[in-house]
């Protein structure tokens, strides 16, 4: 009798019944498949092979003996094999199987055992008897009421053979009693549909030989009206273990039945846990770990999740590292280099992609990638992120780097995250030029005399120039529905400092309208940029009636990285059920 194993059972203190001699408890509980009965003989402190326990059932609850329809179950050294099952026949009881034979029809799961040790009710060692009776054998179902006698034709309810002290139920008696005098056993009713779902139902992951692969799994109680505790098991050829959410401590056994579980889950609630699969150092292929969640209410209700772990062609093998690199010796970092540790199992050409984000992963800054050929073994592959993009972002570190590894067919084969050191943006080289909002615009009527229509739209871009030189500004105009209108470029020779006169004139008479009393026309202009021949910053505008507004993005590849965090490919062409016992009215 394990700690907490019978915590949800209904029980009777047999010592409270007048004339009972042996201090003991009678415990009963059931689910949809079995009835469990136990005698916790706290008063029997000596182990004897002939100590006994028994009970009898009036399965039809009609107070009348029916041939083959009434059952008695005994645990005692007085019988061969230590157990015996009797059935009613011709006014008496005859042995149907001794010891219990679970191979007979409707007998599957029939079991009984005597033990000597502590229990929840007494820490001192004493005799304990436990029975498992298939409901199919007694023709019972949850919610039924059957007659119960704590005793039997051959022996009393619970007996200390050395002293021949014994106790019975519902009253103390000196021998078998008529079936009509049995007490009532109310089998617990299973309330509402019972269900459990494990998610994901199937998932796969790659790892290197000797690596431990983690899987996050969630169990959800899909029963509509019952709290339940779901026992969790995992079967795998490789070593697989169950851990509480977070993976720091082993998954506990909250109900004391010797099996890790979810804990009590109310209807609709869920519990997360971790499965760790250890890939053997000699592994060369894949293995499937099967996780099963089983209801405590009804053990036939369960769900599974298949976790497939494989030796990947190449996988990340953290930790990774990073460093700022000053290429021109001016004390500022031109690039942020991230060195990714990888273990290759299959020779191939691979692509490593890195996306750089703010530390909380919400703001994209830039990205880069590289391709490399590799043979089996460990290696370090470097990714160089543009320091100018980091400076322009205005965001200090540490930064989050999402690493993605692809094979030669552009299939994602592994991913990992790396957190950089605590850089600040001013550690990095500033770009030679950048936009410095606000910008401005105005319509110009060049006709003489003026005819009231704009012939040109002048855009004044505000710029910050860190390196004197000649720059080209590119601008693209779109209508309010996003349709392309026109584009224009302007070239300027600029000194260092802030400039607000980078004027571009857009000529588009067909799109001009006479101003109206309600505020004028709608104008939307986008993608204004300037370049030195090697980079082309872009500036997008926000649509607003009667005005044109600008907002800049960073130069380089990151200009196209406007989506939320994503992996980018390389840019190639209730507790257990309870039964109850009640004595008959006297």
C-alpha positions as CSV (number, residue, x, y, z in Angstrom):
1,X,0.0,0.0,0.0
2,X,1.9,3.0,-1.3
3,X,1.8,6.4,0.3
4,X,-1.3,8.2,-0.9
5,X,-2.4,5.3,-3.1
6,X,-5.7,5.0,-1.3
7,X,-6.1,8.6,-0.4
8,X,-9.3,8.9,-2.4
9,X,-11.0,5.8,-1.2
10,X,-14.1,5.5,1.0
11,X,-13.3,3.8,4.3
12,X,-14.8,2.3,7.4
13,X,-13.0,2.1,10.8
14,X,-13.8,-1.5,11.8
15,X,-12.7,-0.8,15.3
16,X,-15.7,1.4,15.8
17,X,-18.1,-1.5,15.3
18,X,-19.0,-3.1,18.6
19,X,-17.3,-6.4,19.4
20,X,-14.9,-6.2,16.5
21,X,-11.6,-7.5,17.9
22,X,-8.9,-6.6,15.4
23,X,-8.2,-2.8,14.8
24,X,-8.4,-2.4,11.0
25,X,-9.9,-0.2,8.3
26,X,-11.9,-1.4,5.3
27,X,-11.3,0.7,2.1
28,X,-13.1,0.7,-1.2
29,X,-12.8,2.6,-4.5
30,X,-13.4,2.0,-8.2
31,X,-13.1,3.4,-11.7
32,X,-14.9,2.3,-14.9
33,X,-12.9,-1.0,-15.0
34,X,-12.0,-2.2,-11.5
35,X,-13.3,-2.3,-7.9
36,X,-10.5,-2.1,-5.3
37,X,-10.9,-3.4,-1.8
38,X,-8.3,-3.2,1.0
39,X,-8.0,-4.1,4.7
40,X,-5.5,-2.0,6.5
41,X,-5.0,-4.2,9.6
42,X,-3.2,-1.7,11.8
43,X,-3.7,-4.0,14.9
44,X,-1.8,-7.0,13.4
45,X,1.9,-6.3,14.0
46,X,3.1,-9.8,13.3
47,X,3.4,-11.4,9.8
48,X,1.9,-14.8,9.4
49,X,1.3,-16.8,6.2
50,X,-2.2,-17.7,7.5
51,X,-3.4,-14.2,8.2
52,X,-6.5,-13.8,6.1
53,X,-8.9,-11.3,4.5
54,X,-12.1,-11.7,2.6
55,X,-15.3,-10.1,1.4
56,X,-18.5,-11.3,-0.3
57,X,-20.8,-9.6,-2.9
58,X,-24.5,-9.8,-3.7
59,X,-23.9,-8.7,-7.3
60,X,-27.6,-8.2,-8.2
61,X,-28.3,-6.4,-4.9
62,X,-31.5,-8.4,-4.5
63,X,-30.8,-10.3,-1.2
64,X,-31.2,-13.6,-3.0
65,X,-28.5,-16.2,-3.9
66,X,-28.3,-16.8,-7.6
67,X,-26.2,-19.6,-9.0
68,X,-23.0,-18.2,-10.5
69,X,-24.2,-14.7,-9.6
70,X,-22.7,-14.1,-6.2
71,X,-18.9,-13.9,-5.5
72,X,-16.6,-14.2,-2.6
73,X,-12.9,-13.3,-2.6
74,X,-10.2,-14.5,-0.2
75,X,-6.5,-13.8,0.5
76,X,-5.1,-16.4,2.9
77,X,-2.2,-18.8,3.2
78,X,-4.8,-21.5,3.9
79,X,-5.4,-21.7,0.1
80,X,-3.0,-22.9,-2.6
81,X,-1.3,-19.8,-4.1
82,X,-2.7,-17.6,-1.4
83,X,-5.9,-16.5,-3.1
84,X,-9.3,-18.0,-3.8
85,X,-12.5,-17.0,-5.7
86,X,-15.8,-18.6,-4.7
87,X,-19.2,-18.5,-6.5
88,X,-22.7,-19.3,-5.3
89,X,-24.0,-22.7,-6.3
90,X,-26.9,-24.7,-5.0
91,X,-27.2,-22.9,-1.6
92,X,-23.5,-22.9,-0.9
93,X,-20.2,-21.6,-2.3
94,X,-17.8,-23.5,-4.5
95,X,-14.2,-22.6,-5.6
96,X,-14.1,-21.2,-9.2
97,X,-10.4,-20.5,-9.2
98,X,-7.6,-20.8,-6.6
99,X,-5.3,-19.0,-6.9
100,X,-7.0,-16.2,-8.8
101,X,-6.9,-17.0,-12.6
102,X,-7.0,-13.8,-14.7
103,X,-7.1,-15.9,-17.8
104,X,-10.7,-17.0,-17.3
105,X,-13.5,-15.2,-19.0
106,X,-14.2,-11.8,-17.4
107,X,-11.3,-12.4,-15.0
108,X,-8.7,-10.2,-16.7
109,X,-6.9,-8.1,-14.1
110,X,-8.2,-10.1,-11.1
111,X,-5.5,-9.9,-8.4
112,X,-5.0,-10.0,-4.7
113,X,-1.9,-9.7,-2.4
114,X,-1.0,-9.6,1.3
115,X,1.8,-7.3,2.5
116,X,3.5,-6.3,5.7
117,X,4.6,-2.6,6.1
118,X,3.5,0.9,7.0
119,X,0.4,2.7,5.6
120,X,-1.0,6.2,5.6
121,X,-2.8,5.4,8.9
122,X,0.0,3.8,10.8
123,X,3.8,4.2,10.2
124,X,4.5,0.9,12.1
125,X,4.7,-2.3,10.0
126,X,1.5,-4.3,10.0
127,X,-0.6,-6.6,7.8
128,X,-2.2,-5.1,4.6
129,X,-4.5,-6.9,2.1
130,X,-5.4,-5.5,-1.3
131,X,-7.9,-6.9,-3.9
132,X,-8.4,-5.8,-7.5
133,X,-11.7,-7.1,-8.9
134,X,-12.8,-6.5,-12.6
135,X,-16.2,-5.0,-12.8
136,X,-16.9,-7.3,-15.7
137,X,-16.5,-10.3,-13.4
138,X,-19.2,-9.1,-11.0
139,X,-21.4,-7.5,-13.7
140,X,-21.0,-4.1,-12.1
141,X,-20.8,-0.6,-13.5
142,X,-20.0,2.8,-12.0
143,X,-23.1,4.1,-10.2
144,X,-24.4,0.6,-9.3
145,X,-25.2,-0.6,-5.8
146,X,-24.2,-4.1,-4.8
147,X,-24.4,-6.0,-1.5
148,X,-21.2,-6.2,0.6
149,X,-20.3,-8.5,3.5
150,X,-16.9,-7.9,5.1
151,X,-16.3,-11.7,5.5
152,X,-16.9,-14.9,3.6
153,X,-18.0,-18.5,3.8
154,X,-14.4,-19.8,4.6
155,X,-12.9,-17.0,6.7
156,X,-14.0,-13.7,8.6
157,X,-13.3,-10.3,7.1
158,X,-9.8,-9.7,8.4
159,X,-8.0,-12.2,10.7
160,X,-4.8,-12.2,12.8
161,X,-4.2,-15.9,12.7
162,X,-1.7,-15.9,15.6
163,X,-4.3,-14.5,18.1
164,X,-7.4,-15.3,16.0
165,X,-8.7,-11.8,16.6
166,X,-10.8,-10.7,13.7
167,X,-13.2,-8.0,12.5
168,X,-16.2,-8.1,10.1
169,X,-18.6,-5.6,8.4
170,X,-21.4,-4.3,8.6
171,X,-21.6,-5.9,12.1
172,X,-19.4,-8.2,14.1
173,X,-20.6,-11.8,13.4
174,X,-19.3,-15.3,14.3
175,X,-19.8,-16.8,10.9
176,X,-21.3,-16.3,7.4
177,X,-24.5,-14.2,7.3
178,X,-27.5,-14.4,4.9
179,X,-27.2,-12.5,1.7
180,X,-30.2,-10.4,2.7
181,X,-28.1,-9.0,5.7
182,X,-25.3,-7.6,3.5
183,X,-24.6,-3.9,3.6
184,X,-24.6,-1.6,0.6
185,X,-21.6,-0.8,-1.6
186,X,-22.3,2.2,-3.9
187,X,-19.9,2.1,-6.8
188,X,-18.7,5.6,-7.7
189,X,-20.3,7.2,-10.7
190,X,-17.9,8.7,-13.2
191,X,-19.2,12.3,-13.7
192,X,-19.3,13.5,-17.3
193,X,-17.1,12.6,-20.3
194,X,-13.5,12.1,-19.5
195,X,-10.7,13.0,-21.9
196,X,-7.1,14.1,-22.3
197,X,-5.1,15.6,-25.2
198,X,-1.3,15.8,-25.5
199,X,0.1,18.5,-27.7
200,X,2.0,18.4,-30.0
201,X,0.7,15.0,-31.1
202,X,3.9,14.5,-33.0
203,X,7.1,16.5,-33.4
204,X,10.6,15.9,-34.5
205,X,14.0,17.4,-33.7
206,X,17.6,16.9,-34.7
207,X,20.5,16.6,-32.4
208,X,24.2,15.6,-32.3
209,X,25.4,12.3,-30.9
210,X,25.8,12.7,-27.1
211,X,23.4,15.7,-27.1
212,X,20.1,15.9,-25.0
213,X,17.1,17.0,-27.0
214,X,14.3,18.8,-25.1
215,X,10.6,18.7,-26.0
216,X,7.9,20.9,-24.4
217,X,4.6,19.0,-24.1
218,X,1.2,20.1,-22.8
219,X,-1.5,17.8,-21.3
220,X,-5.1,19.3,-21.4
221,X,-8.0,17.9,-19.5
222,X,-10.7,17.8,-22.1
223,X,-13.3,16.2,-19.8
224,X,-16.3,18.4,-19.5
225,X,-17.2,18.2,-15.8
226,X,-14.5,16.4,-13.9
227,X,-11.1,17.2,-12.4
228,X,-8.6,14.5,-13.2
229,X,-5.0,13.5,-12.6
230,X,-3.2,12.1,-15.6
231,X,-0.3,9.6,-15.2
232,X,2.5,10.2,-17.6
233,X,4.9,7.6,-19.0
234,X,7.5,7.7,-21.8
235,X,8.8,4.7,-23.8
236,X,11.9,5.0,-25.9
237,X,14.9,3.0,-27.1
238,X,17.1,5.9,-26.1
239,X,17.0,7.3,-22.6
240,X,14.0,9.5,-22.1
241,X,12.9,11.2,-18.9
242,X,10.0,13.4,-17.7
243,X,10.6,16.8,-16.1
244,X,8.5,19.6,-14.7
245,X,8.0,22.7,-16.8
246,X,11.3,24.4,-17.2
247,X,13.3,21.2,-17.1
248,X,15.0,21.8,-13.7
249,X,13.3,19.2,-11.6
250,X,11.9,15.7,-12.3
251,X,8.2,15.4,-12.8
252,X,6.6,14.6,-9.4
253,X,4.1,11.9,-8.5
254,X,1.3,14.0,-6.8
255,X,-1.2,11.2,-6.2
256,X,1.2,8.6,-4.7
257,X,0.6,5.8,-7.2
258,X,4.3,5.5,-8.2
259,X,3.8,7.2,-11.6
260,X,4.7,10.8,-12.4
261,X,1.6,12.8,-13.3
262,X,0.2,16.2,-14.3
263,X,-1.2,17.0,-10.9
264,X,-4.9,17.6,-10.5
265,X,-6.4,19.4,-13.5
266,X,-9.8,20.9,-13.5
267,X,-11.9,20.6,-16.7
268,X,-10.3,22.5,-19.5
269,X,-7.0,23.3,-17.7
270,X,-3.6,22.2,-18.8
271,X,-0.2,21.3,-17.5
272,X,3.1,21.7,-19.3
273,X,6.1,19.4,-18.8
274,X,9.4,18.6,-20.5
275,X,10.6,15.4,-22.1
276,X,14.4,15.0,-22.4
277,X,15.8,12.5,-24.9
278,X,19.5,11.6,-24.6
279,X,21.0,10.8,-28.0
280,X,23.6,8.1,-27.6
281,X,27.1,9.0,-28.6
282,X,27.1,6.0,-31.0
283,X,23.7,6.8,-32.6
284,X,23.5,7.1,-36.4
285,X,19.7,7.3,-37.1
286,X,16.5,8.2,-35.3
287,X,14.4,7.1,-32.4
288,X,10.7,7.7,-31.4
289,X,9.8,8.4,-27.8
290,X,6.1,7.7,-27.1
291,X,4.6,9.8,-24.3
292,X,1.3,8.6,-22.8
293,X,-1.1,10.5,-20.5
294,X,-3.7,8.2,-18.8
295,X,-6.8,9.3,-16.8
296,X,-7.0,8.3,-13.1
297,X,-10.8,8.2,-13.4
298,X,-10.8,5.8,-16.3
299,X,-7.5,4.1,-17.1
300,X,-8.8,3.2,-20.6
301,X,-8.8,7.0,-21.5
302,X,-5.4,8.1,-22.7
303,X,-3.6,10.0,-25.4
304,X,-0.1,9.8,-26.8
305,X,2.5,12.1,-28.3
306,X,5.3,10.9,-30.6
307,X,8.7,12.6,-30.3
308,X,11.1,11.7,-33.1
309,X,14.8,12.5,-32.4
310,X,17.3,12.1,-35.2
311,X,20.9,12.7,-35.9
312,X,20.7,15.8,-38.1
313,X,23.1,16.3,-41.0
314,X,24.3,19.3,-39.1
315,X,23.2,20.9,-35.8
316,X,24.1,23.8,-33.6
317,X,26.3,22.9,-30.7
318,X,26.2,25.9,-28.3
319,X,27.6,27.9,-26.6
320,X,28.2,30.4,-29.4
321,X,30.3,33.6,-29.0
322,X,30.5,37.2,-30.3
323,X,32.9,40.1,-30.6
324,X,33.0,43.6,-32.1
325,X,35.6,44.0,-34.9
326,X,37.3,47.3,-35.7
327,X,38.5,47.0,-39.3
328,X,40.0,50.5,-39.8
329,X,41.6,51.1,-36.4
330,X,39.5,54.1,-35.4
331,X,38.3,52.5,-32.2
332,X,34.8,51.8,-33.4
333,X,33.4,48.4,-34.4
334,X,32.7,48.0,-38.2
335,X,31.1,44.6,-37.7
336,X,29.6,42.5,-34.9
337,X,30.9,39.0,-35.5
338,X,29.0,36.0,-34.1
339,X,30.8,32.7,-34.1
340,X,28.3,29.8,-34.3
341,X,29.4,26.4,-33.1
342,X,28.1,23.6,-35.4
343,X,28.5,19.8,-35.5
344,X,28.3,18.3,-39.0
345,X,27.3,14.6,-39.5
346,X,27.0,14.6,-43.3
347,X,29.2,16.3,-45.9
348,X,27.2,19.0,-47.7
349,X,27.0,22.6,-48.6
350,X,25.1,24.5,-45.8
351,X,23.7,28.0,-45.3
352,X,23.9,29.9,-42.0
353,X,21.5,32.8,-41.6
354,X,21.5,35.2,-38.7
355,X,18.8,37.7,-37.7
356,X,19.8,40.5,-35.3
357,X,17.1,41.9,-33.0
358,X,16.8,44.1,-29.9
359,X,17.4,42.2,-26.7
360,X,13.7,41.5,-26.2
361,X,13.3,40.2,-29.8
362,X,10.7,42.8,-30.8
363,X,12.7,45.2,-33.1
364,X,14.6,43.8,-36.1
365,X,17.9,45.5,-36.8
366,X,19.7,43.7,-39.6
367,X,20.5,40.2,-40.9
368,X,23.2,38.4,-42.8
369,X,24.1,35.0,-44.1
370,X,26.9,32.8,-45.4
371,X,27.3,29.5,-47.2
372,X,30.0,26.9,-46.5
373,X,31.0,23.4,-47.4
374,X,31.6,21.1,-44.5
375,X,32.8,17.6,-43.7
376,X,31.7,15.6,-40.6
377,X,33.0,17.1,-37.4
378,X,32.8,20.2,-35.3
379,X,33.4,23.7,-36.7
380,X,32.8,27.4,-36.1
381,X,31.1,29.5,-38.7
382,X,31.2,33.3,-38.5
383,X,28.5,35.8,-39.3
384,X,29.4,39.5,-39.7
385,X,26.6,42.0,-38.9
386,X,27.0,45.6,-40.3
387,X,28.0,47.9,-37.5
388,X,26.5,50.9,-39.3
389,X,23.1,49.2,-39.2
390,X,23.4,48.7,-35.4
391,X,24.5,52.4,-34.9
392,X,21.6,53.6,-37.0
393,X,19.0,51.5,-35.1
394,X,19.6,53.6,-32.0
395,X,19.3,50.4,-29.9
396,X,21.8,49.3,-27.3
397,X,22.7,45.7,-26.6
398,X,22.7,43.0,-25.5
399,X,21.2,41.8,-28.8
400,X,19.3,38.7,-29.7
401,X,20.6,36.7,-32.6
402,X,18.3,34.1,-34.2
403,X,20.5,31.5,-36.0
404,X,19.1,29.3,-38.7
405,X,20.9,26.4,-40.5
406,X,19.8,25.2,-43.9
407,X,21.1,22.3,-46.1
408,X,21.9,22.6,-49.8
409,X,18.2,22.1,-50.7
410,X,17.2,25.1,-48.5
411,X,15.5,22.9,-45.9
412,X,15.7,24.3,-42.4
413,X,17.6,21.6,-40.3
414,X,18.2,23.4,-37.0
415,X,17.8,26.7,-35.2
416,X,19.1,28.4,-32.1
417,X,19.2,31.7,-30.3
418,X,22.3,33.6,-29.0
419,X,22.4,36.6,-26.7
420,X,25.4,38.9,-27.4
421,X,27.4,40.9,-25.0
422,X,26.2,44.3,-23.6
423,X,27.3,46.5,-26.4
424,X,26.0,50.1,-26.8
425,X,25.1,51.4,-30.3
426,X,27.9,54.1,-30.1
427,X,30.5,51.3,-30.0
428,X,29.8,50.9,-33.7
429,X,30.8,52.8,-36.8
430,X,28.3,55.5,-37.9
431,X,27.2,55.4,-41.6
432,X,28.6,58.1,-43.8
433,X,25.2,59.7,-44.1
434,X,21.7,59.2,-42.7
435,X,18.3,60.9,-42.7
436,X,17.7,63.3,-39.9
437,X,13.9,64.1,-39.7
438,X,11.7,66.0,-39.8
439,X,11.5,66.5,-43.6
440,X,9.3,68.9,-45.4
441,X,7.5,69.4,-48.7
442,X,5.5,72.0,-50.6
443,X,3.7,72.3,-53.9
444,X,5.0,74.9,-56.4
445,X,3.1,76.6,-59.2
446,X,5.8,77.5,-61.8
447,X,3.4,79.0,-64.4
448,X,3.6,82.7,-65.1
449,X,1.1,84.0,-64.4
450,X,0.2,81.3,-61.8
451,X,-2.8,79.2,-62.9
452,X,-3.6,77.7,-59.4
453,X,-2.2,74.2,-60.2
454,X,1.0,72.8,-58.8
455,X,3.6,72.0,-61.4
456,X,6.2,70.6,-59.0
457,X,6.3,69.0,-55.5
458,X,9.4,70.0,-53.7
459,X,10.7,67.6,-51.0
460,X,13.3,68.9,-48.6
461,X,15.2,65.9,-47.1
462,X,17.0,66.6,-43.8
463,X,20.4,64.8,-43.8
464,X,23.2,64.1,-41.3
465,X,26.5,63.9,-43.2
466,X,29.4,62.2,-41.5
467,X,31.7,62.0,-44.5
468,X,31.9,64.9,-47.0
469,X,31.1,63.8,-50.6
470,X,28.6,63.5,-53.4
471,X,25.3,61.8,-52.6
472,X,22.3,60.8,-54.7
473,X,18.8,60.9,-53.2
474,X,16.2,58.6,-54.8
475,X,12.5,59.2,-54.3
476,X,9.4,57.3,-55.4
477,X,5.9,58.7,-55.4
478,X,2.7,56.6,-55.0
479,X,-1.0,57.6,-54.9
480,X,-3.3,57.1,-51.9
481,X,-4.1,53.5,-53.1
482,X,-0.4,52.5,-53.4
483,X,-0.2,52.9,-57.1
484,X,3.1,54.0,-58.5
485,X,3.1,57.7,-59.8
486,X,6.7,58.7,-60.6
487,X,10.2,58.7,-59.4
488,X,13.1,61.1,-59.4
489,X,16.7,61.4,-58.2
490,X,18.8,64.3,-57.1
491,X,22.6,64.5,-56.7
492,X,24.3,66.8,-54.1
493,X,27.8,67.5,-53.0
494,X,27.6,67.9,-49.2
495,X,30.0,68.8,-46.4
496,X,29.8,67.2,-43.0
497,X,27.1,68.3,-40.7
498,X,23.3,68.6,-40.8
499,X,21.7,69.7,-44.1
500,X,18.0,70.5,-44.7
501,X,18.1,71.6,-48.3
502,X,18.4,68.3,-50.1
503,X,15.5,69.4,-52.4
504,X,14.0,67.1,-55.0
505,X,11.4,68.4,-57.5
506,X,8.8,65.9,-58.6
507,X,7.0,66.9,-61.8
508,X,3.6,65.4,-62.3
509,X,1.0,67.8,-63.5
510,X,-1.7,65.1,-64.1
511,X,-1.7,64.3,-60.4
512,X,-2.1,67.9,-59.2
513,X,-5.4,69.3,-58.0
514,X,-6.6,72.7,-57.2
515,X,-6.7,73.2,-53.4
516,X,-10.1,72.9,-51.9
517,X,-11.8,74.5,-48.9
518,X,-11.8,71.1,-47.1
519,X,-8.1,70.9,-46.9
520,X,-6.7,70.0,-50.3
521,X,-5.7,66.8,-52.0
522,X,-4.4,63.5,-50.7
523,X,-0.7,62.8,-51.4
524,X,1.3,59.8,-50.5
525,X,5.0,59.6,-51.2
526,X,7.2,56.7,-50.4
527,X,10.7,55.3,-50.5
528,X,12.9,58.3,-50.5
529,X,16.5,57.4,-50.2
530,X,20.0,58.6,-51.0
531,X,23.2,56.7,-51.8
532,X,26.9,57.0,-52.2
533,X,27.0,54.3,-54.8
534,X,27.3,51.4,-52.4
535,X,24.3,51.8,-50.1
536,X,20.7,53.1,-50.7
537,X,18.8,54.1,-47.5
538,X,15.0,54.0,-48.0
539,X,12.5,56.3,-46.4
540,X,8.8,55.4,-46.3
541,X,5.9,57.9,-45.8
542,X,2.7,57.6,-43.8
543,X,-0.5,58.5,-45.7
544,X,-2.3,61.5,-44.4
545,X,-4.8,63.7,-46.2
546,X,-3.3,67.1,-47.2
547,X,0.2,66.3,-46.0
548,X,3.3,64.2,-46.8
549,X,5.2,62.7,-43.9
550,X,8.4,60.7,-44.0
551,X,10.1,58.0,-41.9
552,X,13.5,56.4,-42.5
553,X,14.6,52.8,-42.3
554,X,18.2,51.6,-42.1
555,X,20.5,51.0,-45.0
556,X,21.6,47.7,-46.3
557,X,19.9,44.3,-46.3
558,X,17.9,45.1,-43.2
559,X,15.7,47.5,-45.3
560,X,13.7,44.5,-46.4
561,X,13.4,43.0,-42.9
562,X,10.1,44.5,-41.8
563,X,8.2,41.5,-40.6
564,X,8.1,40.3,-37.0
565,X,10.6,37.7,-35.8
566,X,10.8,34.8,-38.2
567,X,13.3,32.3,-39.6
568,X,14.5,33.6,-42.9
569,X,15.9,31.2,-45.6
570,X,19.1,32.3,-47.4
571,X,18.3,34.7,-50.3
572,X,19.2,32.2,-53.1
573,X,18.1,32.3,-57.0
574,X,-10.4,15.5,-10.1
575,X,-9.1,12.9,-7.9
576,X,-9.8,9.2,-8.1
577,X,-13.4,8.1,-8.0
578,X,-14.9,7.2,-4.6
579,X,-17.1,4.4,-3.6
580,X,-19.2,4.5,-0.4
581,X,-20.3,1.9,2.1
582,X,-23.5,2.0,4.2
583,X,-24.8,-0.5,6.7
584,X,-28.4,-1.8,6.3
585,X,-31.1,-0.4,8.6
586,X,-31.7,-2.3,11.8
